[in-house]
Amino acid sequence: MEIQPLNTLREAMSGRFGVPPANVRFVFSPYRICPLGAHIDHQLGPVTALALDRGVYLAYAPTEVREVRLQSLNFPGEVHFPLDAIPDAQPGDWGNLARGAARALQQTYRLSRGLVGITAGSVSEGGLSSSAAVGVAYLLALEDVNELAVPAEENILLDQAIENGYLGLRNGILDQSAILLSRRDHLTWVDCATVQYERIPRPPAMPDFVILIAFSGLQKALVGTDYNRRVAECAEAAAVLLEAARRTSPPLSDSMASHRPPLLGHVAPAEYLAHKHLLRGAPARRAAHFFSEVERVAQGVAAWRNGDLTTFGRLITASGESSIVNYECGAPPLIDLYRILIETPGVYGARFSGAGFRGCCLALVQPENAAETATCIRQRYLSKYPEFRDRAYVFLCRSDDGARILRL
């Protein structure tokens, strides 16, 4: 845990809001990667995740008035809203996540106290689920000042409600699950259909590795890309397959099943194999990605349990290839960055991190020469895209525990 951001935030809380240093509380909410399970959480597929030792810090203190006041070390201005009249989302406003967190919580809980707070985070370019990390941080802080004991499983759904209901992004529960459930040196497996999960420890026999994050320099908001269109194409494929299987509703037991759109997770693998010839165009490719990725997750979990990092890395690379060919995401610079990564000695496997329309790629690399590997990758990438020199960068990190309130 980095101490400097905490000291900086403590001083800022005192200078900007007059909070005595001893009264400042902190949340750390990590960024995450998804080694396997790309683009299938919103279709109720299984996913894997690792939280990183980089993330978002939120310094905060309770207030007696029912309002929220926030500032940031990374973004200008102040966010200020009453809990009794939370405004709707405002395009491009960094305060949307705080407002969404308060609104999501108040669907179930009474918030009798507000807070003042200041955020800090070293990454904002996208690909590591920084928005989900910020949303989780606000949820935990609001719960803490209101003495609410909310389990991680419920916070997963609350953070999803921020992005689905408040921001209009049709994603699943991968990001929130990774951020809230992960443990250091464990692979987190999540069944997005049931929210069941398992933390699988790294076997002693598994070779050590370092997580490399390479940012492309591309900066574009996720909402407004083709992300939601691809989700709709998955639904189109699911509808065709379910109709061919003579099932028009998902095989779910809850009473809301009939009101949900068809998802590929509702289709059994045998049904897909029997009827995939009926799919055409983009829906066919989306379904091919979904079912092959589900299989890669199963194979990857088995490889992790066996300490087989070579196979695990190979599956990550195959996931990246399917993301390009079948899911058809990734702008040319990101695709080129991916190619550079998988061609670089010392890299076990690589793929996009996030939706693939901007942001970064992830890789698992041998630790012995990781710094040299990072330098080589950046140099090769910038030789092709010198215009991104000021924004493209590479850093190394390790896995970490999930989001938590820091007891200092």
Phi, psi and omega per residue, in radians:
M1 nan 2.225 -3.139
E2 -1.319 2.271 -3.117
I3 -1.494 -0.586 -3.052
Q4 -1.018 -0.782 3.101
P5 -1.047 -0.587 3.140
L6 -1.193 -0.759 3.113
N7 -1.116 -0.732 3.119
T8 -1.090 -0.765 -3.136
L9 -1.177 -0.673 3.117
R10 -1.071 -0.755 3.113
E11 -1.150 -0.693 3.137
A12 -1.157 -0.657 3.106
M13 -1.106 -0.646 3.114
S14 -1.242 -0.788 -3.074
G15 -1.278 -0.613 -3.047
R16 -1.621 -0.599 -3.065
F17 -2.085 -0.036 3.119
G18 1.226 0.408 -3.139
V19 -1.451 2.177 3.083
P20 -1.000 2.433 -3.090
P21 -0.912 -0.632 -3.115
A22 -1.199 -0.312 -3.097
N23 -1.668 -0.030 -3.108
V24 -1.380 2.300 3.068
R25 -1.926 2.805 -3.070
F26 -2.367 2.519 2.916
V27 -2.091 2.390 2.930
F28 -1.980 2.186 -3.139
S29 -2.167 1.975 -2.973
P30 -1.367 2.716 2.874
Y31 -1.289 2.962 -3.085
R32 -2.476 2.778 2.920
I33 -2.171 2.743 3.083
C34 -2.096 1.658 -3.120
P35 -1.050 -0.730 3.137
L36 -2.457 2.492 -3.081
G37 1.974 0.528 -3.059
A38 -1.216 2.258 2.989
H39 1.114 0.398 -3.126
I40 -2.137 -0.046 3.138
D41 -1.148 -0.655 -3.141
H42 -1.246 -0.164 3.051
Q43 -1.845 0.258 3.108
L44 1.193 0.521 3.069
G45 -1.498 2.926 3.066
P46 -1.403 2.592 -3.102
V47 -2.399 2.846 2.997
T48 -2.172 2.726 -3.067
A49 -2.719 2.728 2.964
L50 -2.368 2.275 2.976
A51 -1.407 2.626 -3.096
L52 -1.816 2.811 3.075
D53 -1.507 0.354 2.945
R54 -2.068 2.584 -3.135
G55 -3.134 -2.782 -3.093
V56 -1.781 2.365 3.014
Y57 -1.906 2.380 3.034
L58 -2.220 2.021 2.985
A59 -1.636 2.387 -3.052
Y60 -2.690 2.893 3.069
A61 -2.644 2.519 -3.122
P62 -1.270 2.684 3.025
T63 -2.183 2.814 3.137
E64 -1.501 -0.187 3.129
V65 -1.740 2.647 -3.069
R66 -1.555 1.183 3.081
E67 -2.592 2.800 -3.138
V68 -2.085 2.287 3.046
R69 -2.210 2.193 -3.063
L70 -2.348 2.513 2.941
Q71 -2.264 3.027 -3.083
S72 -2.467 2.554 3.007
L73 -1.416 -0.139 -3.076
N74 -1.985 -0.358 -3.075
F75 -2.243 2.588 -3.070
P76 -1.397 2.849 3.008
G77 1.453 3.124 3.123
E78 -2.184 2.427 3.040
V79 -1.713 2.228 -3.062
H80 -2.533 2.100 3.119
F81 -2.659 2.614 3.085
P82 -1.472 2.548 3.114
L83 -1.251 -0.324 3.126
D84 -1.411 -0.294 -3.093
A85 -2.594 1.306 -3.087
I86 -1.347 2.155 -3.103
P87 -1.193 2.783 3.026
D88 -1.222 2.914 3.136
A89 -1.054 2.485 3.116
Q90 -2.049 2.141 -3.042
P91 -0.904 2.234 3.063
G92 1.335 0.080 -3.077
D93 -1.542 2.176 -3.112
W94 -1.195 -0.213 3.104
G95 -1.439 -0.065 -3.108
N96 -1.025 -0.683 -3.090
L97 -1.161 -0.640 3.093
A98 -1.185 -0.787 3.109
R99 -1.100 -0.727 3.116
G100 -1.113 -0.660 3.120
A101 -1.120 -0.785 3.133
A102 -1.121 -0.726 -3.136
R103 -1.163 -0.715 3.133
A104 -1.098 -0.764 3.140
L105 -1.106 -0.690 -3.056
Q106 -1.301 -0.074 2.986
Q107 -1.209 -0.399 -3.078
T108 -2.157 -0.565 -2.979
Y109 -2.107 2.676 3.012
R110 -1.578 2.144 3.082
L111 -1.723 1.797 -3.096
S112 -1.540 -0.256 -3.138
R113 -2.225 2.547 2.982
G114 -1.751 -2.842 3.125
L115 -2.734 2.826 2.882
V116 -1.975 2.553 -3.089
G117 -2.823 2.850 3.106
I118 -2.392 2.304 -3.135
T119 -1.845 2.727 3.033
A120 -2.616 2.442 3.090
G121 -2.739 2.475 -3.021
S122 -1.484 -0.183 -3.055
V123 -2.275 2.330 3.072
S124 -2.413 0.046 -3.036
E125 -1.340 -0.316 3.104
G126 1.786 2.758 3.129
G127 1.888 -0.297 -3.137
L128 -2.012 0.241 3.131
S129 1.076 0.783 3.100
S130 -1.116 -0.567 3.135
S131 -1.165 -0.753 3.093
A132 -1.113 -0.671 3.117
A133 -1.090 -0.725 3.113
V134 -1.141 -0.764 3.117
G135 -1.030 -0.754 3.098
V136 -1.089 -0.732 3.135
A137 -1.030 -0.774 3.123
Y138 -1.132 -0.713 3.105
L139 -1.033 -0.850 -3.102
L140 -1.115 -0.673 -3.137
A141 -1.191 -0.788 3.122
L142 -1.103 -0.679 3.091
E143 -1.137 -0.697 -3.116
D144 -1.129 -0.824 -3.088
V145 -1.228 -0.350 3.107
N146 -1.776 0.167 3.075
E147 0.951 0.798 3.119
L148 -1.776 2.276 3.094
A149 -1.748 1.604 -3.080
V150 -1.864 2.121 -3.124
P151 -1.170 2.756 -3.107
A152 -1.018 -0.674 -3.116
E153 -1.075 -0.628 3.102
E154 -1.296 -0.637 3.107
N155 -1.149 -0.509 3.045
I156 -1.025 -0.818 -3.109
L157 -1.264 -0.579 3.085
L158 -1.153 -0.738 3.133
D159 -1.207 -0.613 3.036
Q160 -1.091 -0.639 3.118
A161 -1.111 -0.578 3.079
I162 -1.039 -0.864 -3.019
E163 -1.380 -0.684 3.137
N164 -1.310 -0.933 -3.005
G165 -1.449 -0.665 -3.045
Y166 -1.596 -0.690 -3.059
L167 -1.762 -0.297 3.081
G168 1.409 0.377 3.100
L169 -1.672 2.198 -3.016
R170 -1.580 1.017 3.126
N171 -1.718 3.026 -3.141
G172 -1.729 -2.520 -3.025
I173 -1.941 0.189 -3.127
L174 -0.985 -0.963 -3.009
D175 -1.039 -0.877 -3.095
Q176 -1.115 -0.702 -3.140
S177 -1.115 -0.783 3.131
A178 -1.071 -0.746 -3.068
I179 -1.233 -0.600 -3.051
L180 -1.651 -0.484 -2.979
L181 -1.800 -0.323 -2.944
S182 -1.169 2.705 3.027
R183 -2.326 2.590 -3.122
R184 -0.998 2.390 3.100
D185 1.080 0.463 3.040
H186 -2.208 2.481 2.958
L187 -1.579 2.157 3.124
T188 -1.606 2.109 3.055
W189 -1.835 2.289 -3.098
V190 -2.274 2.255 2.966
D191 -1.561 1.861 -3.039
C192 -1.252 -0.200 3.083
A193 -1.393 -0.564 -3.050
T194 -2.052 -0.180 -3.036
V195 1.091 0.331 2.964
Q196 -1.335 2.604 -3.093
Y197 -2.599 2.856 3.075
E198 -2.501 2.393 3.018
R199 -1.765 2.044 -3.029
I200 -1.855 1.982 -3.087
P201 -1.142 2.596 3.045
R202 -1.224 2.124 -3.088
P203 -1.114 2.568 3.111
P204 -0.996 -0.514 -3.109
A205 -1.347 -0.231 -3.117
M206 -1.248 2.325 3.064
P207 -1.038 2.652 3.099
D208 -1.228 2.699 3.062
F209 -2.602 2.786 3.054
V210 -2.064 2.533 3.090
I211 -1.587 2.166 3.122
L212 -1.890 2.281 3.092
I213 -2.041 2.148 -3.125
A214 -2.071 1.994 -3.139
F215 -1.532 2.346 -3.080
S216 -1.366 -0.430 -3.004
G217 1.651 -0.172 3.072
L218 -1.261 2.326 -3.132
Q219 -2.297 1.919 3.124
K220 -2.728 2.422 -3.082
A221 -1.152 2.477 -3.141
L222 -1.139 -0.831 3.054
V223 -1.213 2.243 -3.066
G224 1.877 -0.196 2.992
T225 -1.524 -2.880 3.115
D226 -1.516 0.220 -3.091
Y227 -0.991 -0.943 -3.097
N228 -1.141 -0.547 3.111
R229 -1.138 -0.677 3.112
R230 -1.160 -0.627 3.052
V231 -1.072 -0.738 3.118
A232 -1.120 -0.637 3.105
E233 -1.169 -0.603 3.039
C234 -1.100 -0.733 3.116
A235 -1.105 -0.670 3.114
E236 -1.089 -0.760 3.107
A237 -1.101 -0.746 -3.136
A238 -1.084 -0.699 -3.131
A239 -1.098 -0.740 3.127
V240 -1.114 -0.779 -3.100
L241 -1.178 -0.702 3.133
L242 -1.186 -0.660 3.108
E243 -1.147 -0.720 3.121
A244 -1.121 -0.564 3.103
A245 -1.460 0.043 -3.135
R246 1.063 0.696 3.006
R247 -2.270 2.125 -3.120
T248 -1.796 -0.106 3.111
S249 -2.275 2.639 -3.106
P250 -1.165 2.593 -3.141
P251 -1.398 1.065 3.129
L252 -1.980 2.628 -3.039
S253 -1.569 -0.302 -3.031
D254 -1.334 2.787 -3.034
S255 -1.238 -0.262 -3.108
M256 -1.575 -0.039 -3.016
A257 -0.969 -0.732 -3.066
S258 -1.206 -0.235 -3.125
H259 -1.684 -0.043 -3.112
R260 -1.614 2.620 3.055
P261 -1.197 2.709 3.090
P262 -1.155 2.414 -3.131
L263 -2.207 2.666 -3.139
L264 -1.117 -0.438 3.058
G265 -1.176 -0.271 3.068
H266 -1.391 -0.226 -3.048
V267 -1.702 2.222 3.089
A268 -1.242 2.569 3.120
P269 -0.957 -0.657 3.127
A270 -1.140 -0.621 3.098
E271 -1.169 -0.678 3.090
Y272 -1.092 -0.821 -3.133
L273 -1.085 -0.621 -3.107
A274 -1.284 -0.508 -2.966
H275 -2.169 0.110 -3.065
K276 -1.120 -0.361 3.127
H277 -1.143 -0.266 3.132
L278 -1.420 -0.238 -3.089
L279 -1.490 2.544 3.128
R280 -2.341 2.674 2.978
G281 1.062 -2.471 -3.068
A282 -1.024 -0.797 3.113
P283 -0.992 -0.628 3.110
A284 -1.119 -0.734 -3.129
R285 -1.214 -0.668 3.128
R286 -1.116 -0.722 3.116
A287 -1.153 -0.687 3.106
A288 -1.053 -0.716 3.108
H289 -1.139 -0.808 -3.076
F290 -1.005 -0.933 -3.016
F291 -1.261 -0.562 3.052
S292 -1.244 -0.594 3.126
E293 -1.232 -0.656 3.052
V294 -1.000 -0.747 3.125
E295 -1.178 -0.670 3.106
R296 -1.122 -0.647 3.091
V297 -1.060 -0.812 3.139
A298 -1.071 -0.779 3.124
Q299 -1.152 -0.655 -3.132
G300 -1.177 -0.707 3.093
V301 -1.083 -0.737 3.104
A302 -1.101 -0.727 3.127
A303 -1.117 -0.733 3.116
W304 -1.065 -0.804 3.141
R305 -1.039 -0.586 -3.125
N306 -1.494 -0.030 -3.112
G307 1.275 0.348 -3.073
D308 -1.604 1.472 -3.083
L309 -1.240 -0.511 3.120
T310 -1.095 -0.837 3.107
T311 -1.153 -0.722 3.126
F312 -1.026 -0.776 3.115
G313 -1.150 -0.687 3.109
R314 -1.069 -0.674 3.122
L315 -1.185 -0.621 3.074
I316 -1.069 -0.778 3.119
T317 -1.102 -0.708 3.099
A318 -1.123 -0.625 3.056
S319 -1.084 -0.722 3.102
G320 -1.096 -0.695 3.133
E321 -1.155 -0.727 3.110
S322 -1.157 -0.597 3.090
S323 -1.066 -0.615 3.132
I324 -1.351 -0.866 -2.987
V325 -1.399 -0.811 -3.028
N326 -1.668 -0.715 3.123
Y327 -1.524 -0.299 3.041
E328 0.976 0.879 3.029
C329 -2.093 2.840 -3.139
G330 1.911 1.931 3.028
A331 -1.202 2.757 -3.086
P332 -0.889 -0.751 3.117
P333 -1.065 -0.671 3.117
L334 -1.190 -0.662 3.103
I335 -1.128 -0.733 3.103
D336 -1.135 -0.663 3.097
L337 -1.109 -0.743 3.070
Y338 -1.013 -0.808 3.142
R339 -1.078 -0.716 3.111
I340 -1.070 -0.757 -3.122
L341 -1.059 -0.854 -3.045
I342 -1.276 -0.278 3.087
E343 -1.583 -0.106 -3.034
T344 -1.540 2.245 3.088
P345 -1.021 2.511 3.129
G346 1.600 -0.074 3.131
V347 -1.693 2.115 3.105
Y348 -1.284 -0.687 -3.112
G349 -3.049 2.760 -3.089
A350 -2.688 2.767 3.013
R351 -2.924 3.084 3.034
F352 -1.080 2.667 2.944
S353 -2.008 2.133 -3.054
G354 1.689 -2.745 -3.021
A355 -1.307 -0.322 3.103
G356 1.579 0.051 -3.141
F357 -1.644 -0.196 3.086
R358 -2.872 -3.084 2.932
G359 1.556 -2.095 -2.843
C360 -2.483 2.989 2.955
C361 -2.018 2.695 3.061
L362 -1.988 2.717 3.041
A363 -2.634 2.591 2.940
L364 -1.751 2.206 -3.011
V365 -2.267 2.718 3.058
Q366 -1.131 2.375 -3.026
P367 -1.329 -0.390 -2.981
E368 -1.036 -0.719 -3.105
N369 -2.173 0.610 -3.027
A370 -1.089 -0.684 -3.120
A371 -1.126 -0.743 3.100
E372 -1.158 -0.658 3.087
T373 -1.055 -0.787 -3.140
A374 -1.070 -0.751 3.138
T375 -1.115 -0.743 -3.142
C376 -1.093 -0.753 -3.120
I377 -1.102 -0.795 -3.135
R378 -1.098 -0.755 -3.118
Q379 -1.101 -0.761 3.139
R380 -1.125 -0.712 -3.126
Y381 -1.153 -0.792 -3.102
L382 -1.235 -0.389 3.064
S383 -1.151 -0.434 3.107
K384 -1.686 -0.525 -3.108
Y385 -2.251 1.179 -3.112
P386 -1.115 -0.354 -3.135
E387 -1.169 -0.257 -3.141
F388 -1.741 0.237 -3.033
R389 -0.980 -0.646 -3.086
D390 -1.425 -0.192 -3.068
R391 -2.112 -0.333 -3.132
A392 -1.536 2.252 3.128
Y393 -2.646 2.890 -3.091
V394 -2.285 2.392 3.009
F395 -2.430 2.798 -3.125
L396 -1.945 2.510 -3.134
C397 -2.664 3.107 3.112
R398 -2.192 2.998 3.054
S399 -1.310 2.820 -3.080
D400 -2.637 3.030 3.048
D401 -1.256 2.910 3.141
G402 -1.333 -3.060 -3.076
A403 -1.038 2.462 3.134
R404 -2.793 2.708 2.975
I405 -1.377 2.294 -3.106
L406 -1.515 2.181 3.111
R407 -1.683 1.666 -3.040
L408 -1.895 nan nan
